[in-house]
């Protein structure tokens, strides 16, 4: 910061969120309500600090408070992060996780590291906008442009690496995405009012705890409640031999990222989640964390979801039994889409067997992978060139699988974090062998749409039968579940004791 230590920040930018009602936001600050953590941040003009709403410090006077929709907006206005409440260590806003507009897609792509890899121009091209148009959209919706969002993410990654690893700080700088050590030091000091070395000394041995050799151990911030037990059962049911392993209280798998592999160890402990990550290239850390968060639906708002679905007489018993149930996503959306095709018309167990055979014949080995999770599912490029008749699958499904792989490889079907949901639906529907069940499940699992009602699904019908509504048409029940139909479906799958991926209609 230049000039005055606590400069008067620039004007606040409103979004279509809680910031439109600043008095309501201030009441959340007075109440220290953790339900609003991640939804917005407040800053104090007299101290130059921004905090999460639940910060335990003395509540500032209303006239000294300013509100921001993102950490990047607060930093851009000249504020630094609170050392007490650590506002960047909370779940992200559920708004960006569930919205499908350009701003939300851009935020997800920034979290996946696109700006650091491809620049603002690459981000804009992925979204089909000019850099100037995209900057205006993000400035209006998020309060900061793409570069400011990427800078805030680099600062957070730098703090994580400085506090939880023993890497030399020069390596931390480049792993976090900074172009120089000088830029790294200046940004960290500006955002956290401490040098990288001071952050490391303050954290001691590492706030996230020790891991294995070369492993980073990070806490996955989520909102309560969280149905961790059901998460574990779902991951176990879906685990493909060789790719995923569930046991000893840990879910293990590897995932391909832009610069190499990430080996993930996800552990649950009394309602919280911890992830261990071993990377080929530390620059992939932000993308790895973002993938894990999408997998477990970490940014969901379970209070809002449970309030709506729990008021429905059909789903109320299921919601009471599993508060905080998540609509799980995908750590690798392209792999997940291909596995959904494998699950057409067969049971979960049969689909796992088919996927295991496919991995054994066409999957690649993961260097230094964990036992039971040392292979990767074949990529779309690898499957697109395979003769369908030589795949260990029914012939029609093999043709559909190869066709989808070819469409993904050609860019006709986009499943990345910035994909447009309606465009993806249309592209999938145009492919032979892809029907509404597959299309909607791909949009739900791979693109994170919270309001998907999977049609003609055996597990959904079985769940309704368990709840005493065997003959009630789904179309009559669904309007009461909007806009959280994906979570209603997740509850019905849980009630039925089954999940549709990789097992489908049967």
Protein Blocks (a to p, Z undefined) as FASTA:
>chain_A
ZZjfbacdddddddfbfklmmmlmmmmmmnopaklgojaccddfklopacdfklcbdcdd
fklpccdfbfklmmmnopacdfklopmlcccdfklmmpccfklmmmmmmmnommmmnojm
lmmmmnopafklmmmmmmmmnopafklmmmmmmmmmmmmmmmmpcbdfklmmmmnopabf
klmmmmmmmmnopafklmmmmnonojnbpadehiacddddddddddfklmmmmmmmmpcg
hjacceehiacdddddfkbccddddddeehiacdddddfblklmmmmmmmmmmmnommbc
fklmmmmmmmpmklmmmmmmmghiacdddfblklmmmmmmmmgoiafklmmmmmmmmmmm
mpccdehiaehiacccddfklmmmpcfklpccdfklmmmmmmmmmmmmnomaccbfkbcf
klmmmmmmmpghiafklmmmmmmmmnopabbccehifklmmmmmmnopamlcfklmmmmm
pcclmmmmmmmmmmnopafbfcdcZZ
